[in-house]
Amino acid sequence: MKQTTISDLKNHVGETVTLKGWLYNSRHSGKLVFLIMRDGTGLCQCVVFIKNVSQEEFESAKSLTQESSFSVTGTVKAEPRSVGGYELDVQKMELVQLAHEYPITPKEHGIEFLADRRHLWIRSQRQWAVLKIRHEIIKSVRNFFDSRGFTLFDAPIFTPNSVEGTTTLFETPYFDEGSAYLTQSGQLYGEAGAMAFGKIYVFGPTFRAEKSKTRRHLTEFWMVEPEMAYYDLDMNMDLMEEFVEYIVQQVLTNRRAELEILERDISKLEAVKRPFPRISYDEAVEIIHKKGLPFEYGNDFGAPDETAIGEDFDKPVMVHTWPKEVKAFYMKQDEKDPTKAKGVDMLASEGYGEIIGGAQREDNLDLLLEKIREHQLPEEAYNWYLDLRRYGSVPHAGFGMGIERTVSWICGIHHVRETIPFARLMGRLKP
């Protein structure tokens, strides 16, 4: 018989097909057994009638335990009342493996219990929906840049120094070269790529060793980092909002069923359309102060501050033109106000905080060298980076978007640990 998937049953109504998967749930009543199968693409109710199968198959169907693996052959019919909208009238059933007693049950489990069993937890419908949306977001990221003339540019994961001048890096011995560090960003290498190709994007895992225990932090996460030659801050913000709008609308178009599983308020996502509001750092500080939060001008925003700002808007807001002391050494100084840097953070709506950080880069060799010295960074380690200003320097800009924070926002999930298959956090290295 024709083997198919649950997601493709709509194309096989009235046909006899074979499904292969695992038992999600079951119940039986007299001469009928109702098996809810999952196959990784969706759920389907498989109806086993005692007269349509052998006695052995019927008894086998009744004895299936949660997550037992099996295959069924039967006729597809439309049934709006059933999960997924289709049913399979079973004519043949074959047991592959009778599962041991499954540790995750319908009762409430603590988050640590579930995190310890993450390899099984990802089979649940809610976690499945989150990771399907993650897949859609990553697919949208690639499609967006690939269709706009960007070149994928792979940056190294081992680096000889910090990108942002911080010391919170994961360090490892590197043969006879001394220490290497797991990358916190591919940006500096991306700038080299932009000088060679014009428009590039780096996409890969990044690592932060800060001892942060907030709902927005992971120690290993994924970032996409486009970098564009001949771009200024305004052009950078134009691209950022076009990019985020595209991703959200793709998820709405292609993953509405998964959003419904998560009970996401879709109207909030439908509002994410250009143009996005743009406010200066100074204006953002005014919002914080009006809400009575204790905030000292010149500091970076913490999670409560980002939440307070984002709550005032029904779509992401871009906060630009920051005090230069707050931002990294590579951000371009504002010509109108030398105390400011041409940086920008995009804060997601609904209080989800920063999902993108970007800037116009400092393209003046002397100013960049001065900043490296101000930050007391080793000039030798950045000599290759300074070459980008010695040989054909141009205005350029870029940004980095954290995949997990974006997934969290679009899915409406409180903690980023559920947005990646296996989260790495302080105190969690397993499974």
C-alpha positions, 0 to 999 in steps of 0.5 A: 500500500501507499505509505504517506504521512498524516500531514498529507492525508488530505490528498488521499481521501478515499484511498487505502494508505499506510501510516507509520508512527507512535501512539499518542493516546488511545481509548477502547470501547467494546468492539472499537479501539481508537488510536491517536497516532503521531508521526512527526507531521501531525496527529490522526485518529485510527479506528480499529473495528474488531470485524475489520482486523484479525483477533490478534491485531485487535488485541494488540491495538488494545494493549498498546502503551503510550509511545509504542511504535506501530504501523496501520493500513486503512482507508482515509476519510474526512472527519471534521470532529477528529483531530487533524480533520481526518480518520483512518479506518484500519484494516491492518495493524503491525506492532513495531515495539511495545513501549515501556511505561512512559514517564511523562503523563497527562498530569502536571510535571515540574519544569526540572522533571521535564527538562531532565527528560527533554529527549522525550518532552519534545514529543508532546504536542506543545513542544512539537508546535514550538519547534515546528515554528522554529523551523519555519522561522529559520526557513524564513530567515534563509529565504529572506536573505537568499532572495535579496542578493545576500551570500551566506558567509560562515564565520568561525566558532573558535575565535582568538578574542572577544567580539565585544571586548567582554571577558565572559567567554568560554575558553578552551586550550587550542594546541600551541596557539594558547587559548581559543574562545567560543564565539559570541558573534560572527559580526567582525568576520561578517564585516570582512565578508561584506567588503568582499561580497557587498551583502552577506549573512552569518548564521550559526550557534553563538555562546555567552558565558555570562552567569545569567539566570533570566528567562531570556538567556541561554549559554548556547543560542543561534544568531543570524547576522547580516552585514551590508556595505554602503549601508547607514543606520536608517537603511539598517533599520529599514532592513530590520523591519522588513525582515521581521515583518516577513518572518512573522507573516510567513509563520502566520501563513504556514504555521497557523495550526501550530500557533493555535495549539499554543493558543497564541493570540494571532491578532497580536502577530497580525499587527506586526507590519511596517512601519515600526516605531523608531524612538531615540534612547533619550525618548525611551528613557522618558518612557521608563521614567514616566512609568516610575521605574528606577533607571539611571540615564546612561545605563543599558536597559535591563529586562524590566526596562525593555518590557516597559518600553515595549508595552507602549507599542503594538508592534516592535519598536526600534530604539536608536542613538545610544550613549556610546559608553553603553555600546560596543567599540565598533559602533560608529560615533554620531556626527551630530553628537559625539557622545552618542553611537549609531546603535539600534535595538529592536524590542519585541511587542508584548514586553518580550524585550530585545530580539535584534541588536545592530549598528552602523559600524565605525568605518574611520580607521583612526577613530576605531583604533582610538576606541580599541585603545579606550577599551584597553583591547589588544591591538594585535588581536584586532589588526586584521579587523583594522585592515578592513578600514585600511583597504577600501573602507566604506560606510557599512552596517548590520545587526544580529537577531537571536533565534530563540528570543524571536521564537519565544516572542512569536510563540508567546512562550515565557522562557527561551528554554522551550525554544531550542531542542536542547537548552544549555543554561547555567546548571544544565548541560544534560541531556 
